[in-house]
Amino acid sequence: MTVTSFDPNAPVTLTAAALRHFEKALQREQRQLVRLSIEKNGCSGYGYVLALADTAEAGDTLVAASDSVTLAIAADAVDILRGTEIDMVTEGVNRVIKYNNPNVAAECGCGESFSVK
């Protein structure tokens, strides 16, 4: 595992809204970190997988997003997610997590999967 401090050049960053969301979720669920990975799915290739966890997995890159939020990025996802900003946005009456990933070349129509450049 690799540990880094908050850095705007980190593989993944969180907006203030996403930080607040994850701070509350980690506290409510009594978990230690947010783990981000990808999996092959959908019609475009990859899907994002977010989970609250107590420990990182072997090979994960750890990013200290704040004093209370640590993000663990799966080893096989770091290059695909590099430069991604995670945001929590309100769309109508729903709050959803948005991934602003500069590596995405295309997304499927339903928004569940993406392909990379």
N, C-alpha and C positions, 0 to 999 in steps of 0.2 A: 504494500500500500504506500501511496505517496500522500503527504499532507501539505497543503498550501494555505496561505492566508488569503483573505479577500483580495482579489486582484482583478481589475477590469479585463485583463487578458486571460483570465481563468477559462478552462474549457467550457464552463457553463456559469451564467450569472442569474441572479434572481432580482426581480423588481421589488420595491418596498411592499407592494400589495401581496406579492407571492411570499415574501419573508414573513409578513404578519400572518398569512394563512397557514404556513407551515409551522410557525412558532406555536400557534394555537393547537394545531393538529398533533404535534409532537407532545405537547403538554397534556392534552386531553387523552391521548392514547398511551401515554407514559412510554414513549419510544425515544431513541437516542439520535437517529438520523433519518434523512430522506434518501432513498436509493433510486437512482435513475438508470434504466437500462433500455435496450431496444429488443424487439423480437420480430422475426419475419412473420408478416401477416398481411391480410388485405390484398387488394388488387395492385397496389403500387410497390410493395416490397417490405417496408418496415413500419412498426408501430412503437410508440413510446410506452414505457412501463414505469410507473411511479409506485413506490411502496414505502411505508414507514417501517423501520427496522431497528434492532438493537445493536447490530454489529455489521460492519462492512464485510464483503466477501473478498477472498484472495484476489489480488490484482486490481481491486477498485482504486480509483483515484479519489482522494478526499479533498473537498473544497470547503473551507470554513466561510460560509456565506455571511454569518453574523456570530455574535457570542453564543447564541442559542440554537443556530441551525447549521448543521453540517450536511453537506450533500456528498453522497458516495456515487461515483459514476462507474458503471461496469467497464471493465478493461476493453471489451470488444465494441463499446459504444463511444469511447472518447473521441476518436477521429471523426465519426459521423456527427457527433453533437458539438464539436468544437465551435465556440462562438455563439452558441444558443443562449437566448435570454428566455427565462421562464417568467410568465406574468399571470396574474389572477385578474380576470376581467369580468365585468357584468354585461351580460347580453340579455336585454329585456328583464325578466325576473330571475334569470339563472346566473350563477357565478361559475365560470369555467377556467381551467388552466389552459393557457395558450403557450405554445412553443414557437418562438421567433428564431428559426434555425436557418442561418445563411447558406447551409449546405444543401438544402432541399431544392431539387430540380423540378419535381412535380408532386402533386397530391391527388389522391383519389377524390371522386365527387362527393363522397360522404365525409371526408376529412379524417378518416380513421387510419390511413396509412400514407406513406410518402416514399419517394425514391430520392437518391442523392446524386449530385453531380459526379 
